[in-house]
Amino acid sequence: MTSPHHDEPLIIFANFASAIAVDLRERDILRQWSEQAPREIWLARPGDVLVTPVPLSDAFVTYACSLMRIPRTSFDVVTVPDLPGVPMATAIRRSGLTGLLGRFAARHPGTGLLPIALDAPTLALADDLGVSVSPYDRTGPRVSAAALAETSLLNTKAGFRERAGRLGMRLPRARTCRGPELPGAVREVVAAHGRAVVKRDRSAGGHGIRFVSRRDPGVAAEPDDGELWVVEEYVEHTASVSVQYEVGPDGPRMLFHGEMDTHQGSFTGYRSPLVAPADSSVEELGGWALALGRHLAAHGYRGPYGIDAVLTAGGTVYATESNVRRTATTTPHAMFTRLRRAVGRPAPAWMMARRTSAAPHTLPAALERLHATGLAYDAGRGDGVVLYAGHADHAHDWRYALLGADRDHLAELDTRLATAMRFTTPVGV
């Protein structure tokens, strides 16, 4: 599901609109996430179809295809209209696009559907199209009800805590409650631990997270809409980290690990790999990830998953949540693996970040700056900057990825990039 190599063509399904990560009523955050869908182009190969909730600009498609060394006409792009409050698979059916995708799928027997998130509407769409869900083998076992249920559960905070406790992970102490009980739960946790982290049960990327201390006013009650809330003790930490794995036919294996950049709990960037003194903590976190992967495999799941955690100054690691889906880091990792493999080199250190420029730039103008300053990704050197997510015609907001020999090299590239693009926000390394 995360590998840049695949034998049969794929329908790359950028279904950011799914109830797996957040409630579908959270229209604003779903639209914000969907704006990142152009990054899925880095998975495309000849014969594939990219199904996206937002259009891709001609400049970005040309740029990505030049780096991937594939003809821009060798794959197809289908844009799905935004239908608020429904999963993307349902939007396809309501927009009359099922037949078109079915014709694309019929061109190549064995075509697979590669989603961001595995949910029931996506399975129904795969059945309508007569394709398997990647990475499940067309001739092997299909996605089971148990795998679908466990995927949904483990993308919730409370569900993860229940499973993680059984698997022996170290967790921050917490209270789980319903909306009307939230004020009392927050008072209890703050009184016991000084600070609390308030999270909606089904949320992702730090969306809606709140930090509360003894100095802050009380938290108001939330409606009793059937959703749970988790109120955790705040663990003083020096880093927010994650490990990313996938479950394949032979069980779980590690893909990568790294440190997350966050702002007020929200995800803003990533650096990989983790370096000492986190080695022993990575080993412990990796052991937890293997246990979770075996648990998922026993329920029939195949595909990517990860565990997020915080690392204290003393080197103790606490698991905070799991993501059983493709995340913001999996496509950049696959992109760099693909670019480096094309020139026969192993993947070194990499990072991704989001910054704001003082003046707006078009994508061609930004690329011109990168080439003029020697910062653009260069296959010969095997390092540099990739503007991996596409951008508006005149953008201030830039998502980019860096590939370098090591952490120091990334820091140098990031500092030079900040100067070249006149970023007004700090560099991340």
C-alpha positions in Angstrom: 0.0 0.0 0.0 3.0 2.3 0.5 5.5 0.8 -1.9 6.4 2.9 -4.9 6.6 -0.3 -6.9 3.5 -2.3 -8.1 3.1 -4.9 -10.8 -0.5 -4.2 -11.8 -2.0 -0.7 -12.5 -3.7 1.1 -9.6 -6.6 3.4 -9.1 -4.9 5.7 -6.6 -7.9 6.9 -4.5 -7.2 10.1 -2.6 -10.2 9.7 -0.3 -9.4 12.3 2.3 -13.2 12.5 2.8 -13.7 9.5 4.9 -15.2 9.0 8.4 -12.1 7.0 9.4 -10.0 10.0 10.5 -12.7 12.6 11.5 -16.4 13.0 11.5 -17.7 13.8 8.0 -19.4 16.9 9.4 -16.0 18.5 9.9 -16.2 20.0 6.4 -13.5 22.7 6.8 -10.7 20.3 7.9 -11.7 17.7 5.3 -11.4 20.4 2.6 -8.1 21.5 4.0 -6.7 18.0 3.9 -8.1 17.4 0.4 -6.0 20.3 -0.9 -3.0 18.0 -0.3 -4.3 15.4 -2.7 -2.0 16.4 -5.6 0.9 14.8 -3.6 -0.6 11.4 -4.6 0.8 11.9 -8.1 4.2 10.6 -6.8 2.7 7.1 -6.6 1.5 7.2 -10.2 3.0 4.9 -12.9 2.0 4.3 -16.5 -1.5 2.8 -16.7 -2.6 4.1 -13.3 -5.5 6.4 -12.6 -5.3 9.1 -10.0 -8.7 10.0 -8.4 -8.5 13.3 -6.6 -10.9 15.7 -4.9 -9.1 18.7 -6.3 -7.7 19.4 -9.8 -4.0 19.2 -10.5 -2.4 22.1 -12.3 -0.6 21.5 -15.6 2.6 23.0 -14.2 2.6 20.6 -11.3 1.9 17.5 -13.4 4.7 18.5 -15.8 7.1 19.0 -12.9 6.3 15.7 -11.2 6.4 13.7 -14.4 9.9 15.2 -15.2 11.3 14.1 -11.8 9.7 10.6 -12.1 10.8 10.3 -15.7 7.4 9.2 -17.0 5.3 10.7 -19.9 2.6 13.0 -18.5 0.0 11.3 -20.8 0.8 7.8 -19.4 -1.7 7.9 -16.6 -5.1 9.4 -16.1 -6.5 11.9 -13.6 -10.2 12.0 -12.5 -11.4 14.9 -10.4 -14.4 14.2 -8.1 -16.8 17.0 -7.2 -16.9 18.1 -3.6 -20.1 16.8 -1.9 -20.1 17.9 1.7 -20.8 15.3 4.4 -20.3 12.2 2.3 -17.3 9.9 1.8 -15.5 10.3 -1.5 -16.6 6.9 -2.7 -20.2 8.0 -2.3 -19.5 11.2 -4.1 -18.2 9.2 -7.1 -21.5 7.3 -7.3 -23.6 10.4 -6.9 -21.5 12.2 -9.6 -22.0 9.5 -12.1 -18.3 8.6 -12.3 -18.5 4.9 -11.4 -18.9 3.9 -15.1 -15.8 5.9 -16.1 -13.6 4.4 -13.4 -15.0 1.0 -14.4 -13.9 1.5 -17.9 -10.4 2.4 -16.7 -10.3 -0.6 -14.5 -11.4 -2.9 -17.4 -8.3 -1.9 -19.4 -6.0 -3.9 -17.2 -7.1 -7.2 -15.5 -5.8 -7.2 -11.9 -6.1 -3.4 -11.4 -6.2 -2.5 -7.7 -7.8 0.3 -5.7 -5.3 2.1 -3.4 -7.1 4.3 -0.9 -5.9 6.8 1.7 -8.3 5.2 4.2 -10.0 1.8 4.3 -13.8 2.3 4.9 -17.0 0.5 4.0 -17.9 2.9 1.1 -14.5 2.3 -0.5 -15.0 -1.5 -0.3 -18.4 -1.1 -2.0 -16.8 1.0 -4.7 -14.1 -1.7 -5.3 -16.9 -4.2 -5.7 -18.7 -2.0 -8.1 -15.5 -1.6 -10.2 -14.7 -5.3 -10.0 -11.2 -4.6 -8.5 -9.4 -5.6 -5.4 -8.2 -3.2 -2.7 -4.5 -2.8 -2.7 -2.4 -4.4 -1.2 -4.8 -7.4 -0.9 -4.2 -9.9 -3.7 -7.0 -10.3 -6.2 -6.7 -14.1 -5.9 -6.2 -14.1 -2.1 -8.3 -13.2 0.9 -10.5 -10.1 0.6 -10.9 -7.4 3.2 -12.7 -9.0 6.1 -15.4 -7.4 8.3 -13.0 -7.9 11.2 -10.2 -6.0 9.4 -12.6 -3.1 8.6 -13.9 -2.9 12.2 -10.4 -3.0 13.6 -9.3 -0.3 11.2 -12.1 2.0 12.3 -11.5 1.3 16.0 -7.7 1.9 16.0 -8.2 5.2 14.3 -9.9 6.4 17.5 -8.1 7.6 20.6 -10.1 5.4 23.0 -10.0 2.4 20.8 -6.2 2.7 20.5 -5.8 3.0 24.2 -7.8 -0.1 24.9 -5.9 -2.2 22.4 -2.5 -0.7 23.4 -3.1 -1.5 27.0 -3.7 -5.1 26.1 -0.5 -5.1 24.0 1.7 -3.7 26.9 2.4 -0.2 25.6 3.2 2.6 28.0 0.4 5.3 27.8 -0.2 8.7 29.4 -2.9 8.3 32.1 -6.3 9.5 30.8 -10.0 9.6 31.3 -12.5 8.8 28.5 -15.9 10.5 28.7 -18.9 11.8 26.7 -19.3 15.5 25.9 -21.4 16.5 29.0 -18.9 14.9 31.3 -15.9 16.8 29.8 -15.6 19.6 32.3 -15.4 17.1 35.2 -12.9 14.9 33.4 -10.7 17.8 32.6 -10.8 19.1 36.2 -9.9 15.6 37.5 -6.9 15.1 35.2 -5.6 18.7 35.7 -5.8 18.3 39.5 -3.9 15.1 39.4 -1.2 16.0 36.8 -1.1 19.8 36.4 -1.9 19.8 32.7 -4.2 17.9 30.4 -4.6 17.3 26.7 -8.2 17.2 25.4 -8.9 15.2 22.3 -12.0 14.2 20.4 -12.0 10.5 20.0 -12.0 10.5 16.2 -9.5 13.1 15.1 -6.3 13.4 13.3 -3.3 15.6 12.6 -3.8 17.5 15.9 -7.2 18.8 14.7 -9.2 20.2 17.6 -6.6 19.3 20.3 -6.6 21.5 23.4 -4.1 21.9 26.2 -5.4 22.9 29.6 -3.5 23.9 32.8 -4.4 24.9 36.3 -4.2 28.6 35.2 -6.7 28.2 32.3 -10.5 28.6 32.7 -12.6 25.5 32.8 -13.6 23.6 29.7 -17.2 23.8 28.6 -19.4 20.7 28.1 -19.8 19.4 24.6 -23.1 18.0 23.2 -23.9 14.4 23.8 -23.7 13.4 20.1 -22.5 9.9 20.7 -18.9 10.8 20.3 -16.3 10.2 23.0 -13.6 12.4 24.3 -10.2 11.5 25.8 -8.6 13.7 28.4 -4.9 12.7 28.9 -2.3 13.8 31.3 0.2 16.1 29.6 3.6 14.3 29.5 6.6 16.7 29.4 8.6 15.7 26.4 11.4 16.8 24.2 10.1 15.3 20.9 7.0 13.9 19.2 8.0 10.8 17.3 6.4 8.1 15.2 7.2 4.7 13.6 5.6 3.7 10.4 5.0 0.0 9.5 3.0 -2.0 7.1 1.4 -5.4 7.3 2.2 -7.6 4.3 1.7 -11.3 3.4 4.6 -12.2 5.7 3.5 -10.0 8.6 4.5 -6.5 9.8 7.7 -4.7 8.7 9.1 -1.3 9.4 9.1 1.4 6.7 10.6 4.4 8.5 10.7 6.4 11.7 11.1 10.0 12.5 10.3 13.1 14.5 7.2 15.2 14.0 7.2 19.0 14.0 4.0 20.3 15.7 2.5 23.6 16.5 0.0 23.6 19.4 -0.4 19.9 18.9 -1.1 20.1 15.1 1.2 18.3 12.7 3.4 20.7 10.6 6.3 18.6 9.4 8.5 15.5 9.8 12.2 14.5 9.9 13.5 11.0 9.3 15.3 9.0 10.6 15.3 9.5 14.3 18.8 9.8 15.7 20.5 9.1 19.0 19.7 9.4 21.9 16.4 8.1 20.7 17.8 4.7 19.6 16.6 2.7 22.6 13.2 4.4 22.5 12.9 3.6 18.8 13.6 0.0 19.6 10.8 -0.1 22.3 8.4 1.8 20.0 9.2 -0.6 17.2 8.4 -3.6 19.5 5.0 -2.0 20.2 4.5 -1.5 16.5 5.3 -5.2 15.8 2.8 -6.3 18.4 0.2 -4.0 16.9 1.0 -5.3 13.4 0.6 -8.9 14.5 -2.7 -8.0 16.1 -3.9 -6.3 12.8 -2.7 -9.3 10.8 -4.7 -11.7 13.0 -7.8 -9.7 12.1 -7.0 -9.9 8.4 -5.6 -6.4 7.8 -3.0 -5.6 5.2 -1.5 -2.2 4.6 0.2 0.7 6.4 -0.1 1.7 10.0 1.9 3.8 12.5 2.2 4.7 16.2 2.7 8.3 17.4 4.4 8.9 20.7 6.2 11.4 22.9 9.7 11.1 24.1 10.8 12.5 27.5 14.1 14.1 28.3 15.0 10.9 30.2 14.4 8.8 27.1 11.0 7.3 28.2 8.5 6.9 25.4 4.7 7.1 25.7 2.4 6.0 22.9 -0.4 8.4 22.2 -2.3 7.1 19.1 -2.3 4.9 16.1 -3.0 5.6 12.5 -4.2 2.6 10.5 -4.2 4.3 7.1 -1.9 6.1 4.8 -0.8 9.4 6.4 0.9 12.7 5.5 4.3 11.0 5.7 3.8 7.9 3.7 3.6 9.4 0.2 6.7 11.7 0.7 8.6 8.6 1.9 7.5 6.6 -1.1 8.4 9.5 -3.4 11.9 9.7 -2.1 12.3 6.0 -2.2 11.3 6.0 -5.8 13.5 8.9 -6.8 16.6 7.4 -5.1 15.9 3.9 -6.4 15.8 5.3 -10.0 19.4 6.4 -9.6 20.5 3.3 -7.7 21.0 4.9 -4.3 19.6 4.1 -0.8 17.3 6.6 0.8 19.2 8.9 3.2 17.7 11.5 5.6 14.6 13.3 4.5 12.1 15.8 5.9 8.9 17.6 5.0 7.6 20.9 6.1 5.2 23.7 5.6 6.2 27.4 5.5 4.9 30.8 4.5 6.7 33.1 2.0 6.7 36.9 2.3 5.6 37.3 -1.3 3.5 35.1 -3.5 5.1 32.9 -6.2 3.7 30.8 -9.0 5.0 27.2 -9.1 7.2 27.9 -12.2 8.7 31.0 -10.5 9.4 29.0 -7.3 11.1 26.3 -9.3 13.2 28.9 -11.1 14.4 30.1 -7.8 15.3 26.6 -6.7 17.3 25.9 -9.9 19.0 29.3 -9.7 20.2 28.6 -6.2 21.1 25.0 -6.8 18.4 23.8 -4.3 16.2 21.9 -6.7 16.2 18.1 -6.4 19.0 16.8 -8.6 19.1 13.1 -9.6 22.8 13.3 -10.1 23.5 14.5 -6.6 20.5 12.6 -5.1 19.5 15.5 -2.9 17.6 18.8 -2.9 14.1 20.3 -2.6 10.9 18.8 -4.0 7.7 21.0 -4.0 5.7 17.8 -3.6 2.1 18.9 -3.1 1.3 21.4 -5.9 0.4 25.0 -5.2 -2.1 27.8 -6.1 -1.3 30.2 -8.9 0.2 32.7 -6.6 0.9 31.0 -3.3 2.2 32.1 0.0 1.8 28.7 1.6 4.4 26.1 0.6 4.7 22.4 1.4 8.1 21.0 0.5 10.3 18.0 1.1 14.1 17.8 1.4 16.4 14.9 0.7 20.0 15.0 2.1 22.9 12.9 3.3 22.1 13.4 7.0 20.5 15.7 9.6 23.1 18.4 9.2 22.7 18.5 5.4 18.9 18.8 5.8 19.5 21.8 8.2 21.8 23.5 5.6 19.3 22.9 2.8 16.4 24.2 4.9 18.2 27.4 5.8 19.2 28.1 2.2 15.6 27.4 1.1 14.2 29.8 3.7 16.4 32.6 2.2 15.7 31.7 -1.4 11.9 31.7 -0.9 11.8 34.4 1.8 10.0 32.3 4.3 8.6 34.3 7.2 8.2 31.2 9.5 11.1 29.4 11.2 13.0 26.6 9.5 12.2 23.2 11.1 15.6 21.6 11.6 
